[in-house]
Amino acid sequence: MPSAGTRWARTPAIHYGVPKIRQGEPMPPTRTAPAPGAEAPPDVPQEAVAPLMRGLAVLRRLTDADGTLSLSDLERTTGLARSTVDRVTGTLARMGYVRLDGRDVFLAPRLMELGNAYLDALRLPGLLGGPADALADALDESVSLAVADGDGIRFVHQATRRRAMSLSFRIGDLLPAERTAPGALFAADWTEAEWERWRARRAADPHSSGFPAVPPGPGPDAEEFAARAARAAERGWAVDDQLIEPGLIALALPVRDAAGAVVCVASIVSHTSRHTASSLREAMLPRLRTAVAGWEELLRRTPPAPRAGQAPPSGLAAWTHASKQELGRGFVESLARGLTVLTAFGEDRAALPLTAVAEATGLARATARRALITLEHLGYVSADGRLFRLTPRVLALGFPHLSRMPLPQIAAPHLAELSRRVHDSASLAVLAGEDVRYTARVATRRIMSVHITVGTRFPAHATSLGRVMLADLPPEERADWLARVEPRALTPHTVTGREELADILERVREQGYALVDEELEQGLRSIAVPVRDRAGAVVAAVNVAMHSSRRSTRECVDEVLPELRAAVARIEEDLRTAGRFAHVPEV
């Protein structure tokens, strides 16, 4: 794993933290550590890995705080000692799961690999995500896929429409079952024990304060929700008529597997400015039924793939050991190894025995076993005989916040590091018609510096950013673009001839970078490389700009280009992780 800035604990203390726990979550160890050989605190398995529990508590608090907390706030909200918080966050930063900036801790896109492992194993977003997006386009309404998570529902796919009043829930958000249309459909199959757990949670948290994704509110009482669940079972569909908040309405239908079990619930979500609950049902239920029938047929035609042998050892266990050797007590090896276990699962590894988990991670069998016991206790893993599976709760580890992170925010820390290394400004831009538009920028402080702000637009033909993005266009589109624009001279050096520009763009495409010397402004020199998404398409570009007196063009290629390419590789790695199951906005 790449190294991120690691924060060291001053004096590691032997303490057990007591995080603030939501309703229904198991309690972590108490603050006083048991003596050697003593029993573990009540309800906690004796073999549970306490550092892993602490690390998960930190990630949950950061998620609930929408991705950012100070170290002091983490100390306060988790109940952990400050030295423990320092060690935990330093370890998470080393893994690339958080970013440390002074006294603040930020969730990092790489953390999404944990949620991606669950979604890969679930298969539903990969199989039904495209059809759900197509349905949203056809209906011009938001479409969601949700799975059951205890007595709540958790979104696993969102196809939202951009409107002033639009759906704001994110992949991984947890909602109380009683305040949603999917919840009534899932509750229709609850056992009496599940109803008792729901009643206990409602009694302890009547206003849904343990569900930060929804506005606080009382919701329906037990009799009302039971009646809604019974109607949903009878009709086969359910409606949410402004249960979450005024104006929001939804129509939901279950999606079943070949055995008839509900695997997820599809919802069409709208607003009272467009529909009433009744008109939404009348207009959309037939089309939703047709779509769901097609999805169920797709699921029947695509059975789970057999596990293709054991996944090759990831090397992460060796990496954690090397990190421990390098960083000493500032690195919590048992935390890193425990989180590594979650990445053992995937599309062809939805259910794994202990041996397969150990082999996939490179961990010793006993180490993997203790991690699985801990993860099962906390609800991130379920066990069925000898097989283990990830649960939807894995999405609670940062996924809701990170799934809406735009490309400029993903790129920002990498631009800052690039600027620090080359001592010049670094920028991210997208192609906007005939121009490039700057979407992120880190400037250096110099007497002679390049002053450009986010949102600035420049003619694409005269910039290194524009040329690397234009060079990636198919030849026909590139020719159409050149025929459409009127290249104008901005300095005596600006290339304006269409044939010459076409030759330049072809060279840029072959060499993978563009260097522009005083064509946008006299004295300004810049070099850029493209940023590619998971599919290999260019979605943006990054450049380093400087005064021409700072470096020759040869020095730009020899000194700056390697650093630029390394920074873009890190951005692309984060973009691939973030874009596995979520749409990453370009601006």
SVG drawing of the C-alpha trace seen along z (x, -y; Angstrom):
<svg xmlns="http://www.w3.org/2000/svg" viewBox="-54 -40 71 65">
<polyline fill="none" stroke="black" stroke-width="0.4" points="0.0,0.0 1.2,-3.5 2.4,-5.5 0.4,-8.5 1.6,-11.0 1.7,-9.1 1.1,-10.8 3.0,-9.3 1.7,-8.8 3.7,-10.5 3.4,-7.7 1.2,-4.8 -1.2,-4.1 -2.9,-0.8 -6.5,-1.7 -9.7,-0.4 -12.0,-3.0 -15.7,-3.3 -17.1,-4.7 -20.6,-6.2 -22.7,-3.4 -25.9,-3.5 -28.9,-1.5 -28.4,2.2 -24.6,2.1 -22.6,4.2 -20.5,2.5 -16.7,2.4 -14.4,3.2 -14.4,1.0 -11.8,-1.6 -9.7,0.4 -7.7,3.2 -8.2,6.7 -5.2,8.2 -3.4,11.0 -5.5,14.1 -8.6,12.2 -11.9,12.6 -12.9,10.1 -15.6,7.6 -19.2,8.9 -20.7,9.7 -17.3,9.2 -15.7,12.5 -12.5,13.2 -10.6,13.5 -11.8,10.2 -9.1,7.9 -9.4,4.7 -7.3,2.5 -9.5,3.5 -12.6,2.5 -11.0,-0.9 -10.1,-1.5 -13.6,-0.6 -15.1,-3.0 -12.9,-5.8 -14.0,-5.2 -17.7,-5.1 -17.3,-8.4 -15.7,-10.0 -18.5,-8.7 -21.2,-10.0 -19.4,-13.4 -19.5,-13.4 -15.9,-12.6 -13.9,-15.1 -13.1,-15.4 -10.3,-16.9 -8.1,-14.6 -9.6,-16.2 -13.2,-15.5 -12.2,-11.9 -10.9,-11.6 -14.1,-13.0 -16.6,-11.1 -14.9,-7.7 -13.8,-7.8 -10.3,-6.7 -7.1,-8.1 -5.4,-10.7 -2.3,-8.6 -4.6,-5.7 -6.3,-8.1 -2.9,-9.2 -1.8,-5.6 -5.1,-4.5 -5.3,-7.5 -1.6,-7.1 -2.2,-3.5 -5.3,-4.4 -3.3,-7.1 -0.5,-4.7 -3.1,-2.4 -4.4,-5.3 -7.8,-5.2 -7.6,-8.6 -5.6,-11.8 -4.1,-13.8 -3.8,-17.6 -2.5,-19.2 -5.0,-18.3 -7.8,-17.3 -8.5,-13.8 -10.3,-13.3 -11.7,-10.1 -9.8,-9.2 -11.2,-7.6 -9.1,-4.4 -11.3,-3.5 -14.0,-2.7 -12.2,0.5 -13.9,2.0 -17.4,1.1 -16.5,2.1 -15.6,5.6 -19.1,5.9 -20.8,4.6 -18.7,6.8 -19.8,9.8 -23.4,8.7 -23.4,8.6 -26.6,6.5 -25.1,3.1 -23.0,4.6 -25.9,6.5 -28.8,4.1 -27.1,0.7 -27.1,0.1 -30.7,1.1 -31.7,-1.0 -29.9,-4.0 -31.7,-3.4 -35.1,-3.2 -34.3,-6.6 -33.5,-8.1 -36.7,-6.7 -38.9,-7.9 -37.0,-11.1 -37.2,-10.2 -34.7,-8.9 -34.4,-5.2 -32.8,-3.4 -31.8,0.1 -31.8,1.0 -31.0,4.0 -32.1,4.9 -29.7,4.1 -31.1,5.2 -34.2,3.2 -33.1,0.6 -32.5,0.3 -29.2,-0.6 -28.9,-1.9 -26.6,0.0 -27.3,-2.0 -28.6,-5.4 -29.6,-6.9 -30.6,-10.5 -32.0,-13.3 -30.5,-16.8 -33.2,-19.1 -33.6,-21.9 -35.6,-19.4 -33.8,-16.1 -32.9,-12.9 -29.9,-13.5 -29.4,-10.0 -26.1,-8.3 -24.9,-4.8 -24.4,-3.3 -26.8,-5.6 -28.9,-3.7 -32.6,-4.6 -35.0,-3.3 -37.3,-0.7 -40.5,-2.2 -40.0,-5.5 -39.4,-4.0 -41.3,-2.1 -38.6,0.6 -38.7,1.1 -42.4,2.1 -41.6,4.8 -38.7,6.2 -40.7,6.1 -43.4,8.2 -41.0,11.1 -39.8,10.4 -39.9,13.0 -41.4,12.2 -37.8,12.0 -37.0,9.3 -40.2,7.4 -39.2,7.5 -35.7,6.1 -37.4,3.3 -39.7,2.4 -36.8,2.3 -34.9,0.0 -38.0,-2.3 -38.5,-2.5 -34.9,-3.5 -34.7,-5.8 -38.2,-7.0 -37.0,-9.9 -34.4,-8.0 -31.5,-9.9 -29.3,-6.9 -29.9,-7.4 -28.0,-10.6 -29.1,-10.3 -32.7,-11.2 -34.2,-14.2 -35.2,-13.4 -38.9,-12.5 -41.2,-10.2 -42.2,-8.0 -45.2,-5.6 -46.0,-3.7 -45.8,0.1 -49.4,0.8 -49.2,-1.6 -46.0,-0.1 -47.2,3.4 -50.3,2.6 -48.2,1.0 -46.0,4.2 -49.1,6.4 -50.5,4.3 -47.1,4.5 -47.2,8.3 -50.7,8.4 -50.2,6.0 -46.6,6.8 -45.6,3.1 -45.3,0.2 -45.5,-3.6 -43.7,-6.1 -45.9,-9.2 -43.6,-11.8 -42.6,-9.6 -38.9,-10.7 -39.6,-14.4 -42.3,-16.6 -42.4,-16.5 -40.6,-13.2 -42.6,-10.3 -41.5,-6.8 -43.0,-3.7 -41.1,-0.4 -41.2,3.1 -39.2,6.2 -36.7,7.9 -36.6,11.6 -34.1,14.3 -35.0,17.7 -36.0,19.1 -38.5,16.2 -36.4,14.5 -36.2,10.7 -32.7,9.8 -33.2,6.0 -36.0,3.5 -36.3,1.1 -37.8,-2.4 -38.9,-5.2 -38.5,-8.4 -40.2,-11.7 -41.4,-15.0 -44.9,-16.2 -44.3,-19.0 -44.3,-16.4 -46.7,-13.7 -48.9,-12.7 -48.4,-9.3 -51.4,-8.0 -50.4,-9.5 -46.9,-8.2 -48.3,-4.7 -50.7,-4.9 -48.2,-6.3 -45.1,-4.3 -46.2,-0.9 -46.8,0.8 -43.5,-0.4 -41.6,0.5 -43.2,4.0 -42.1,4.5 -38.5,3.4 -38.3,5.6 -39.5,8.6 -36.7,8.1 -34.2,7.7 -35.3,10.9 -34.9,12.7 -31.4,11.2 -30.6,12.5 -31.9,16.0 -29.8,16.0 -26.7,14.9 -26.2,17.3 -23.3,16.6 -20.0,17.6 -18.3,20.5 -15.4,19.5 -12.4,19.8 -10.0,21.4 -8.3,19.3 -7.5,15.7 -3.8,15.2 -2.2,13.8 -2.5,10.0 0.8,9.3 -0.9,7.0 0.1,9.1 3.8,8.7 3.2,5.0 1.7,4.6 4.7,6.4 7.1,4.2 5.2,1.1 5.4,2.3 9.1,2.8 9.6,-0.7 7.2,-2.7 7.3,-0.8 4.6,-1.5 3.1,-4.2 1.7,-1.5 -1.1,0.8 -0.4,4.0 -3.5,5.9 -5.8,3.1 -4.3,3.0 -4.5,6.8 -8.1,6.9 -9.2,4.4 -7.3,6.4 -9.7,9.3 -12.6,7.3 -10.8,7.1 -10.6,10.9 -14.2,11.0 -15.4,10.1 -17.6,11.1 -16.4,14.7 -15.6,14.8 -19.0,13.9 -18.8,16.6 -15.5,17.9 -14.3,20.3 -11.6,19.3 -8.8,21.0 -9.7,19.1 -9.7,15.8 -6.3,16.5 -4.9,17.5 -6.5,14.4 -4.9,12.1 -1.6,13.9 -2.5,13.9 -1.9,16.7 -5.1,18.8 -5.2,17.8 -4.9,14.1 -7.6,14.3 -9.9,16.2 -9.6,13.6 -10.3,10.8 -13.4,12.6 -14.6,13.2 -14.3,9.4 -15.9,8.4 -18.8,10.8 -19.3,9.5 -19.5,5.9 -21.9,6.9 -19.6,6.5 -19.4,10.2 -22.0,12.9 -21.3,16.6 -23.3,19.5 -21.7,22.7 -18.1,22.6 -18.7,19.8 -18.3,16.1 -20.0,13.2 -19.7,9.4 -22.8,7.6 -24.3,4.2 -22.8,2.6 -19.4,2.5 -20.8,-0.4 -21.0,-2.3 -17.2,-2.7 -17.0,-5.9 -18.9,-5.0 -21.8,-7.5 -19.6,-10.5 -16.9,-9.3 -19.5,-8.1 -20.4,-11.7 -16.8,-13.1 -16.2,-15.0 -13.0,-14.7 -11.5,-18.1 -11.8,-17.0 -10.2,-13.6 -7.4,-15.3 -6.8,-18.2 -4.3,-16.5 -2.4,-15.0 -2.1,-18.4 -0.9,-19.9 1.8,-17.2 2.8,-17.7 3.1,-21.4 5.2,-20.9 7.6,-18.5 8.1,-20.6 7.8,-24.1 5.4,-25.3 1.6,-25.6 -0.5,-22.5 -4.0,-22.5 -6.8,-20.2 -9.1,-21.2 -11.8,-19.7 -12.7,-20.4 -15.6,-22.7 -16.4,-23.2 -13.7,-25.3 -12.1,-26.1 -10.6,-24.4 -12.1,-25.2 -10.0,-25.0 -11.7,-22.9 -8.9,-22.6 -5.7,-24.4 -2.7,-24.7 -0.6,-27.8 2.9,-28.5 3.8,-31.8 6.4,-33.6 7.0,-37.1 6.6,-35.9 3.8,-33.3 0.9,-32.1 -2.4,-33.6 -5.3,-31.5 -8.5,-30.8 -10.9,-27.9 -13.5,-28.5 -11.1,-30.3 -11.5,-29.4 -8.8,-29.5 -8.9,-28.6 -8.1,-24.9 -5.9,-25.1 -3.3,-27.3 -3.0,-25.3 -1.2,-22.1 -4.3,-21.0 -6.5,-21.5 -4.1,-19.7 -3.8,-16.5 -7.6,-16.3 -8.1,-17.1 -5.5,-14.6 -7.5,-11.8 -10.5,-12.5 -11.2,-10.0 -9.7,-11.3 -13.0,-12.2 -14.1,-14.2 -10.7,-15.9 -11.0,-16.9 -14.5,-18.2 -13.3,-20.2 -10.5,-21.8 -12.9,-22.7 -15.4,-24.2 -13.1,-26.5 -11.3,-29.7 -7.9,-29.4 -6.7,-32.9 -3.3,-34.2 -2.9,-35.1 0.9,-35.8 3.3,-35.9 4.0,-32.2 0.5,-30.9 -0.1,-28.2 -3.2,-29.0 -2.9,-26.9 -5.3,-24.0 -3.0,-21.6 -0.1,-22.4 -2.4,-22.0 -3.6,-18.7 0.1,-17.5 0.8,-18.8 -2.3,-16.9 -1.2,-13.7 2.3,-14.0 0.7,-14.7 -1.4,-11.6 1.7,-9.5 3.9,-10.9 1.2,-11.1 1.9,-14.7 1.7,-18.3 4.2,-21.1 3.1,-24.6 5.7,-27.4 4.5,-31.0 1.5,-30.4 -1.1,-31.4 0.8,-34.2 4.4,-35.4 6.7,-34.1 4.3,-31.2 5.4,-27.6 3.3,-24.5 3.3,-20.8 0.3,-18.5 -0.8,-14.9 -4.3,-13.4 -6.4,-11.9 -8.2,-8.7 -11.2,-7.0 -11.8,-3.3 -12.7,-2.8 -9.5,-4.5 -11.3,-7.6 -9.8,-11.0 -12.0,-13.0 -9.6,-15.8 -6.0,-16.9 -3.4,-18.0 -0.6,-20.5 2.3,-22.2 2.8,-25.9 5.7,-28.2 7.5,-31.2 9.7,-30.4 12.8,-31.6 12.4,-28.8 13.1,-25.8 13.9,-25.1 11.6,-22.9 14.1,-20.1 14.1,-20.4 10.3,-20.4 10.4,-17.0 13.3,-15.6 12.3,-16.9 8.7,-17.8 7.1,-15.2 8.0,-12.2 6.5,-13.9 3.5,-14.9 2.9,-11.4 3.3,-10.0 0.7,-12.4 -1.8,-11.6 -1.3,-7.9 -2.3,-8.4 -5.3,-10.5 -6.3,-7.8 -5.9,-5.1 -8.3,-6.9 -10.7,-7.6 -10.8,-3.9 -11.7,-3.0 -14.2,-5.8 -15.8,-5.1 -16.2,-1.3 -19.9,-1.6 -20.5,-5.3 -20.5,-8.1 -17.7,-10.6 -18.7,-14.1 -16.1,-15.9 -16.8,-19.2"/>
</svg>
